Amino acid sequence: MPDITSVVDTLDERKPYIELKQAKKSSELACDNTSIAGSMSQRACVYSGARVALNPVTDAVHLVHGPIGCASYTWDIRGSLSSDKETFRTSFSTDMKELDVVFGGEKKLSKSIDEIVELYNPPVIFVYSTCIVGIIGDDLEAVCKDASERVGIPVIPVKSEGFKGTKSDGYKAACNALMQIIGTKEPEITSEYRINIFGDYNVAGDVWLVKPLFEKMGIQVITSMTGDATVDTISKSHGAQLNLVQCSGSMTYLAKWMMKKYGIPFTKVSYFGIEDLAIALRTTAEFFGSEEMMRIAEEIIEKETARIMPEIQAIRNRVQGKTAAIYMGGAAKALTLIKGFRELGMEVVIIGTQTGKRDDYKQISYQVKDGTVIVDDANPLELADLLVNQKADLMVAGVKERFLAYKLGVSFCDFNHDRVIEFEGYDGFLNFAREIDTSINSPVWGYVRSKLGAGTTQTKGTSESAEQNTADSKKVVGERSNMHDININTLQGSVI
């Protein structure tokens, strides 16, 4: 049983999922379980996991077999960019109604597939099953198999009924769909060194800042899955000699499958932050054992680091000492963000994920300082409590957490799917640093906190905290102390 933190008031069943890292005390955070009923998890469903991992395949049709509401989860939520076709930006749904639920939706699905092929002639159709399909028992595999033979293109079922597991199960469903395309075409070899980029979704064009770095090293990037990927490049991905996996939560399953089926090894990397980016380039060069490639990699690292460091240092001077809260879908992004904030002189005081595994949380625990809260599958009220109690200046998370932070008067940075600027590569890290600087140092927070503080009752213990804060640096904690004089019950009410 972990050492349960007292920094947050929550359900008894949730307490093993929240841990305060403390010196000389080892424990194991509860994780990798289905969400506790009634806890209002921030975690997405199986269908969502499948959609975010598979939807960036740009020239595919993504057909949602279910009620129209499920189809609202589409490109607008993922935000991946394409260098060619943009079929993936259109949302397709069978729009199941009450009569379809009673009599079954298989005929409607078959008709929808025929219409899509006639109108769009796509290279592949991915058919996502939703909760209602799982409940009424439509035979998705049979319908898709029959349609494939009829229309002459792969029609691939994605078994993603929302209720049957966690977001991680959705990742596996997406990977299982990709497995049916990989190896169906012969690769075009243009270099003796070839890789696939896995687990990058080209949000805001991230891949376009990373792929050229490998190409400068003489490496052919066969495909980037699934950001900016096409069915054609995915089908040839078995021609790579190495798979670089960034989002380990979504793509390690596929990488292990390719290692077993095609003998292609994989390694986990990150393209975010100066340190992790250098590790990714050096690790790749070391794998191929080319001295020339290593020389070019070192040149890139030295030149690009020197180019961005003057501005990074200037920003560091403005944000140093501030505190950050991280809440990500997967652990890979959370881990690399710890290093990124360290490079900016900031301290992480809360870190959590929706789909972290036990080993992920062990690595996170090694990376953060004592007093940091580590949380799995948090709910909005827990996050609200933690942001206040841990005195976070900034929250880095996704769209669901944006307004929670704003209501608490905490600055926010979207690291997930809604952002419109790149965060990967050297220029991407510069973009990230600029956004953190702009967000934390915006004068709006002083105004918001003064409004939040007005008319609220000071809570027990906060007067002592305020006195202590007064003795500390006004620059670092002065503004935050105003915010934390707010009655937590009032804040929680505003979150709801």
N, C-alpha and C positions, 0 to 999 in steps of 0.2 A: 504494500500500500504506500503510495507516495506521501511525502510530507505536505499535507494540504495547506495551502496558503489561506490566510485570514484576510487578505486584502480585498476580497470580493464576496458579496453576499449572493449565494445562488442555491439552486436545488441541491440536496444532499447527493443525488445521483451524479451531478455534474462536477462535484468537488475533485474527484480523482483526475479530471481532465484539465485542471488548472494548478500550476506549480510555481512556487517562488524559488528560484535558484538560490541556494544558500551554501556557503563554504562548508566543506567537510561533511556534507549531507548528500548522499546519493539516493536517487529514487527513480522510478520508472513512471512516466506519464501515461495515463490511460489514453488509448488512441485506436485508430483503424477499426472503429465499430460503427454500427448504424447510429444515427442521431437519436437522442432520448426523446420519446414522445412528449409533446407539450413544452419542450424547451425552446421552441422558435429558433431553430438553427439558421445561421447565415449560409450554411452549406447548400449547394445546388443538388439537383436530382440526377439520376442515371441518364436520362434523356439529355439534360444540359451538358453533362460530361462528354457524351458522345458527340453532341453538336459542336462544342467548342474545339474539339480535337479534329473533327472531320470536315467541318464547314469551310475552312480555308482552301480546300481543293477547288481551284478557281473555275474550271470548265465543267464541273460536275453539276447535275441537278440534285438538289437535296429536298426530297419529298417527305413531308411529315404526314404519317398516317394517323390521324386523330382529330380532335376538335380544333377549330381555327385558333383558339387561344394559345396552344402549344407552338404554333407557327410564328408567334410574335418573337420567339427567341431565334433571331436570324442574324444576318450580317451586321446589322446595326449594333448588335451587342458584342460581336467579336471584333469588328473593325479591321480585319486583315486587308492588306492591299495586294493588287495583282499587277503584274507587268504585261499582261495580255488580256485574255478573256475575263469577263466578269459575270458569268452565269450564276455564280454562287451568291451574288448580291440579291437575286430575286427569291422571294419566299414562296414555296409551293406547299399546298396542303390539300388533303382529301376532304377537309371541312366536314367531318362526321357530325350527323345530327341524331336526334332521338331515334328515328326509324332505323338508322344504321346500327345503333347500339342494340336495338331489339332483334333485327333480322340479320345483322352482320355487315361488315364493310368491305368484304373481299371483292365483290363485283365493282364497287365504286373505285377501289384501288386499281383494279385492272384497267378500267376505263381511263382513269387519270394518267396512268403510265402511257397508254396509247396516245392520248392527247399531247402529252409532253414530248414524246418522240416525234410526233408529226410537226409540232410547232418549233422545237428547239434542236432536234437531232443531236443530243449530247453524247459524249463518249461513254458515260456511265450514269446510272441513276442510283443514288443511295436512298433507301426507304427506311425511315425511322419509325419504330413502333413506340407508341405512347401508353400511358397508364390504361386508358380505356380499351386499347387493343389487347393488352394483356388480360384484362378482366373478361372481355367477351370471347376471347380465344380465336380471333382471326388467324388463319394459318399463313403468316407472312412469308415463310420460306417457300411454301408451295406456290403462292401467287407470284413471287419474284422469279422462281425457277421457270414457271410457265411463261411469264412475260419475257424473260431473257431469250427463250427459244423463239418466241413469236416476233419480237422486235429486232433481234439480232445484235443487241448490245448488253453488257453486264447490267443486270438489275439486282443490286445487292441489298439484302435485308440487314438492318442495323438493329439488333435486339436491345432496345434501350427503354423498356417500360420503366417509367420514372420511379415506381414504388419498390422495385425489387432489389435495391441495394443502395450504394453510395455513388457519389460522383466518380470515384475511381472505377467502379464497374462500367460506367459510361465510357471511360477512356479505353477500357479493354474491348468494349463493343466496337468502338471506332477502329481500333487496331485490327480486330478480327475482320472488319470490312476491308481495310487496306491490304491485308494478307491475300485477299482474293484477286488483287490487281498486280502485286509485286511479282516480277519474274515472267510476265506474260509477253514481254518484248525483249529483243536483244539490245543491250546498251551500245551506244556509239562512243567508242573510246578515243579521247583526244589527248590524254596525258597518261604517263606511267603511274601517276599518283592520283587516286580518286577517293572522294569521301561523299557521304550523305550528311546533311544537317538535319537532325531529328529534334522535335520538341521546340521548334521556333515557328511562330505563327504570323510573322511579318506584320505585327501590329504597328501601324503608322509607318511601315517600311523598314523595320529593324533589319531584316535580312539583307537589304540593299546596302547597309553599312558594314556588314560582316563578310558577305560572300566575296567582295573584291579583295579583302585581306588575304584570304586563302588562294585566290587566283593569282595574286602577286607572288605567292610562294610556289607557283607552278602546279597547283592542285586543281583538278577538275571536280567541281561540285555537281554531282549528277542530279540530285534533287534536294529540296529543303522541305521536309514534311512537318506540318502540312502547309506552312505559310508560303504563298506564291507557287504552290505545286500544281502541276497538271496531271491528268491521268497518264499521259505519255511518259513524263519523267518518273512518276512513281513506278510505272510498269518496268522501267529499266534500272531501278535503284539497286538491284542485286549485282550490278557491275562495280559497285564501290568496294574498296578494300578496308574501309574504316567507317563506322557510324559514330558521329559526335552527338551525344544526347544532352540537350540543355534541360528541357522540362522532363525531369526523370519520372515524375508521377504519371505523366500521360504516355510516354514513349519507351520507357525501359522494357515494358512487356513486348513491344514490337521488336526492339533491338535484340532481346534475348532470343526471340523467334528466328530472326535473321541470322544470328550467330549459329543456332542449331541447324537451320535448313541450308544456309549458304556458306557457313564458316566465316562470316564477317564479324570481327570483334567490335566492341563498342567501348567508348569511354565517356564519362560524364564531364561536361564543361559548362562554362558560363561566358557569355559575351558582354556581361555588364560589369563596369568598373575597371579601373586600370590594372589592378592586380590579377583579377580573374581572366581578363582578356589576354594578358601576357601569358598566363598559364595555358590557355586554350591554344594559342599559336605555338608555343614551345612544345606542348604535349604532342601536337599533331606532327611537328617536324621530327621530334624524337621517334615517333612511331615509324615514320618512313626511313629513318636512318640516313638522311641526306644532309651532308655538311653544308652544301650550297643552300638548301632550303632553310636550315637553321640560321645561316648567316643573314638571309633575307628577312627571316622572322625577327631576328635581333635588331636589324636596321629599322623595320617597321615599328617595333616597340619603342626604340630610342627616339626616333623622329617624331612619331605621333604623340608620345608622352610629353616630349619637350614642347610640342606645339600647343597643347591644351593646358599645360600646368600653370602658366601665369594667371589665366582666368580662374582655374580651379583654386589656386592659392588665394586669390582675391575674394572668392566666394567663401572659402573656408574661414577666412578672417571674420566674415559676417555671421556665419552659422555655427561656429565652433562653440561647444558647450551646450547646445540645444539638445533636446531629447526627442526620440522618435518611437512611434508604435508601428509595428509591421503586422499586417494580417493578410495573408496570401491564400490563394487556392491550393498551391502546392509548396512543398518544402524547399525545392531547388531555388525558387525566386527569393524565398525568405532568407536562405543561407547566404546567397550572393549579396543581398541588400545589407546584411550586417557589415560585410567588408566595404561596401560602397559608402555607408554612413561613417565608417571608421576613416576612410580616405577624406571625408569632409569634416572630420573632427567632431562628429556627433555621437551621442550615446543611445543605444537601443534599450528601452526600458520595458517594452512589451513586445512579444513576438508570438505569432500563432499562425496556424494553417487550417484549411478545411480537410485536407486529405493526407496529412503527414503520417509516416510510419514510425515504429519504435526507433529504428536506426537513425531516421531523420532527426527526431527530437534529441537523441544522444549527441549528434553532431552539433545541433543548435545549442545545446547546453554547454558544449566545449567552447563555443565561440562567444557566448555572451557573459557579461559580468554578473557577480553575485547581486541579488536584489532585482534581477530581471524576471518578469512574469512570463512563463511559457504556457500557452493555452491551445487546446485542440478543439475544433468544431464549436467555436464560441457563439453565443447568442447576443443580440443587440444590447440587452441590459448588462450582461457581463462586460462587454466591450466598453459601455458607457462608464460603468463603475471603475474599470481598470484605467481608462484614459484620465479620469479625475484623480484617482488615488496614486497613480504613478507619475502624475504631473507631466504628461506628454505635451510637447510643443507642436508635434506634427504627427499625423497619421498617414501611412502609406498603405493603400489597400485598393479595393475595386469599387465598382459603382454602388454596390449595396451599402457600403460603409461611408460613402461621401457625405450624405446629409446627416448621419449620426454625428460625425465629427463637426460639421458646421454648426449643428444645434448646440454643441458643447463649447463652441468658441475655439475649436482646435483647427489649425491649418491642415490642409489635406493635399495629397498628391496621388493621382490615379496611376497605378503601375500596371493595371491590367488591360482591359480590352477597349475602353472608351477613349483613351488618349489619342491625340492627333500628332504628337511629335515622337521621334525615335529616342529610345533610351539605351540601345545597344551600340557597340562599337565606341570609338574614341569620341566622335562628335555626339553620339547618343548620351554618353556619360556627362558631357558638357551640358547638353540639354537638360538632363536630370538635375545637375547641380544648379543651373539657372532657375529651374522650376522650384526647387526646394528653397532657394534664396528668396525668390519672389513671394512664395506662399508664406513662409515663416515671417518674413519681415514686412508683410503687408500691413499698412496702418489700420486696415479694417478690423483687425483682431482687438485692438485697444477699444474701439467703439463697441464691438459685439460684446466683449467681456464687461464693459461698463453697463450695458443694457441687461445682461444676464445677472449681474450682481445686484441690480436695483430691485428692491422690494422682496428680497429673499432673506431667509433667516440663517444666521450663522450656525453651523452645525457643531456638535460637541467635538472638541479636539482641534477644530480648525483654527481657533484663536492662537493656540500654541504654535501651530504650523505657520500662521501668518507672522508671529513674532520671530520665529526662526528664519523665515524667508527675508524679513526685514534686515536681519543681520547678515544675510548672504548678499551676493552681488545683485544689485537691483537690475542690472542689465540682463542677467541670465534668468532669474526667477521672479523678478518683481512683477511683471505683467501676469505671469501665470498664477501668482499668489492671489490676485484679484479673482481670477476665475474659480479657484478652488475654495473660495469662501462661500460658494453657492451651496444651497441645500440640495443634497444628492437626490432626494425624493422629487424635488421640483424638476431637476434635470431629467430624471427617468420618465416623469410624466410627459415632458416635452418630446422625448424620443418616441414614446408610444404614439 
